[in-house]
């Protein structure tokens, strides 16, 4: 049983923006890929869960990119399970460059869904049999609950299309990040040296559904006492206005 799973990812042309540097959705794709592969190796992947009437559903994700790697670099991505937090099975990530310097970190919170009752169940029956990796924390304050901010401004909308939908039949988690990127100011993204993005996935977006986007800049005082600015972002189902996801994006 491998406590830590590692894979290499060459930074391809489709992983970078016009500055030639890694964009946020690419990091989410790397994390998604290695999470699935490690779950399979641990015997808790898609097929074994489906056989018992369960499925993994990504509920929350945090990614911190310390340096935006460039086109042509090769990144070593690694991931490990990090126990449970209430209903969440927690998984951490790191991205390392060719000099073994950490250029990115991540944390995700997964729920185990009973696919017949369509309700989450406690993940202990799965996580008790896999490594806990106690004390090995990539983003200790990751996957928090994000608040809904009032008075966000409309910044666009999207109809979920063929390329947005994954094998679970709903919009893929990394596609939400692409939607966020497309709605934010282009110059702000291109000029950023790094970023932190936190996403709460609140309700699934199915094929053909319409989502309206709302955004605003807000300020907060960090643990070090310094004030920083971030973008608060929310996607809402056009049919009924129910939130589909919330995100906070801090560029630096």
C-alpha positions in Angstrom: 0.0 0.0 0.0 1.5 3.3 -1.1 1.0 6.0 1.5 2.0 8.7 -1.0 1.2 8.6 -4.8 3.4 10.4 -7.3 3.1 11.1 -11.0 4.8 13.4 -13.5 2.9 16.0 -15.5 4.6 17.8 -18.3 3.2 21.4 -18.5 1.5 21.3 -22.0 0.4 24.2 -24.2 -3.2 23.7 -23.0 -2.1 24.1 -19.4 -0.8 27.7 -19.7 -2.2 31.1 -20.5 -0.8 33.5 -23.1 2.0 34.4 -20.7 3.2 30.8 -20.9 2.5 30.1 -17.2 0.3 27.5 -15.5 -3.3 28.5 -15.0 -5.5 27.4 -12.1 -7.7 24.9 -14.0 -4.6 22.9 -15.0 -3.6 22.5 -11.4 -7.1 21.3 -10.5 -6.8 18.7 -13.4 -3.5 17.4 -12.1 -4.9 17.0 -8.6 -8.1 15.3 -9.9 -6.1 12.8 -11.9 -3.7 11.7 -9.2 -6.5 11.5 -6.6 -8.4 9.1 -8.8 -5.3 7.0 -9.6 -4.3 6.8 -5.9 -7.8 5.8 -4.8 -7.7 3.0 -7.4 -4.4 1.8 -6.1 -5.7 1.8 -2.5 -8.7 -0.3 -3.5 -11.3 2.5 -2.9 -11.7 3.8 -6.5 -14.7 4.3 -8.6 -15.5 0.7 -9.5 -15.3 -0.8 -5.9 -17.5 2.0 -4.6 -20.0 1.6 -7.4 -20.3 -2.1 -6.5 -21.5 -1.2 -3.0 -23.8 1.6 -4.2 -21.5 4.5 -3.4 -19.6 7.2 -5.2 -16.9 9.8 -4.4 -18.1 13.4 -4.8 -15.7 16.3 -4.6 -17.2 18.8 -2.2 -14.4 21.3 -1.5 -11.1 22.1 -3.0 -8.2 24.5 -2.1 -5.2 25.1 -4.3 -2.3 27.4 -3.6 0.1 28.0 -6.4 3.3 29.6 -5.1 5.0 29.8 -8.5 3.3 29.5 -11.8 5.4 26.9 -13.7 6.0 27.5 -17.4 5.3 25.7 -20.6 7.8 22.8 -21.1 8.5 22.2 -17.4 7.8 18.9 -15.8 6.0 18.8 -12.5 6.0 16.0 -9.9 2.6 15.8 -8.4 2.0 13.8 -5.2 -1.0 13.1 -3.1 -1.9 11.3 0.1 -5.1 10.7 2.2 -5.2 12.8 5.3 -8.0 11.2 7.4 -11.5 12.5 7.9 -13.1 15.8 9.0 -16.8 15.1 9.9 -18.4 13.9 6.6 -15.3 14.7 4.6 -12.5 12.4 3.5 -9.5 14.7 3.3 -6.8 14.4 0.7 -3.7 16.6 0.3 -1.4 17.4 -2.7 1.9 19.0 -3.6 3.4 20.1 -6.9 7.2 20.0 -7.2 9.5 21.4 -9.9 12.6 19.7 -11.4 14.7 21.1 -8.5 12.3 19.4 -6.0 11.0 22.9 -4.9 7.4 22.9 -3.9 5.5 25.2 -6.3 2.0 24.3 -5.3 -0.1 22.8 -2.6 -3.7 21.6 -2.3 -6.3 20.1 -0.1 -9.6 18.5 -1.0 -12.7 17.3 0.9 -14.6 14.4 -0.6 -18.0 13.0 0.5 -19.1 9.4 0.0 -22.6 9.4 -1.6 -25.1 6.7 -1.2 -26.2 6.6 -4.8 -29.6 5.0 -4.1 -30.7 7.4 -1.4 -28.6 10.3 -2.8 -27.3 11.1 0.7 -23.8 11.4 2.0 -22.6 8.8 4.5 -19.7 8.9 6.9 -16.5 7.8 5.1 -15.0 5.8 7.9 -15.8 2.5 6.4 -13.4 3.4 3.5 -10.8 5.6 5.2 -10.2 3.3 8.2 -8.4 0.9 5.8 -6.1 3.4 4.2 -3.2 5.5 5.5 -3.9 8.6 7.6 -0.5 10.3 7.2 -0.9 12.1 10.5 1.0 15.4 10.8 1.6 15.7 7.0 -0.5 18.7 6.1 -0.2 20.5 2.8 -2.8 23.3 3.4 -3.9 23.1 7.1 -6.5 25.8 6.7 -7.9 24.5 3.4 -11.4 23.4 2.5 -13.2 25.8 4.8 -16.9 26.7 4.4 -17.2 29.9 2.2 -19.7 32.6 3.1 -22.1 34.1 0.7 -21.3 37.8 0.2 -24.1 40.3 -0.4 -24.1 42.8 -3.3 -22.0 40.8 -5.7 -22.1 42.1 -9.3 -23.3 40.0 -12.3 -20.3 39.2 -14.5 -21.6 36.7 -17.0 -23.3 33.3 -17.4 -22.7 29.9 -18.9 -24.8 27.1 -20.3 -23.2 23.8 -19.5 -22.1 22.2 -22.8 -20.8 18.8 -24.0 -17.2 19.5 -23.1 -18.1 20.6 -19.5 -19.6 17.3 -18.5 -17.6 14.4 -17.0 -18.3 10.7 -16.6 -20.4 11.4 -13.5 -22.9 13.3 -15.8 -22.3 16.7 -14.4 -19.9 19.7 -14.8 -16.4 18.6 -13.9 -14.7 20.3 -10.9 -11.9 21.8 -13.0 -14.4 23.2 -15.5 -15.8 25.4 -12.8 -12.3 26.9 -12.4 -12.2 27.6 -16.1 -15.5 29.4 -15.9 -14.1 31.5 -13.0 -11.0 32.3 -14.9 -13.0 33.5 -17.9 -15.2 35.8 -15.8 -12.3 37.4 -13.9 -10.3 40.4 -15.2 -7.8 39.0 -17.7 -5.0 41.4 -16.8 -5.3 40.5 -13.1 -4.8 36.9 -13.9 -2.0 37.4 -16.4 -0.1 39.7 -14.0 -0.3 37.4 -11.0 2.8 35.5 -9.8 0.7 33.0 -7.9 -2.8 32.5 -6.4 -4.9 30.8 -3.9 -8.3 29.5 -4.9 -10.9 27.9 -2.6 -14.0 26.3 -4.1 -17.1 24.9 -2.4 -19.2 22.7 -4.8 -22.7 23.1 -3.5 -25.1 21.6 -6.1 -24.4 19.8 -9.3 -24.8 21.4 -12.7 -26.2 19.0 -15.3 -26.0 19.1 -19.1 -27.8 22.1 -20.6 -28.3 23.9 -17.3 -27.6 27.6 -17.1 -25.5 29.2 -14.4 -25.2 33.0 -13.7 -22.0 34.3 -12.2 -21.6 37.0 -9.6 -18.3 38.5 -8.4 -16.9 41.3 -6.2 -13.6 42.3 -4.6 -13.5 42.0 -0.8 -10.9 42.5 1.9 -9.9 40.4 4.9 -7.3 40.4 7.6 -5.0 37.4 7.5 -3.5 35.4 10.4 -0.4 37.7 10.2 -2.5 40.8 10.8 -2.1 42.1 7.3 -5.1 43.0 5.2 -5.4 41.4 1.7 -7.9 41.7 -1.2 -9.6 38.8 -2.9 -12.3 38.0 -5.4 -15.5 36.5 -4.0 -17.3 34.5 -6.7 -20.6 32.7 -6.8 -22.4 30.7 -9.4 -26.2 30.4 -9.2 -28.6 28.2 -11.1 -30.7 30.4 -13.3 -33.6 28.2 -12.6 -34.4 29.1 -9.0 -31.2 31.0 -8.1 -29.8 28.2 -5.9 -26.0 28.5 -5.5 -24.1 25.9 -7.5 -20.7 26.8 -6.2 -18.8 29.5 -4.3 -15.2 30.5 -4.6 -12.6 32.9 -3.2 -9.6 33.8 -5.3 -6.5 35.6 -4.0 -3.9 36.7 -6.5 -0.4 37.6 -5.5 
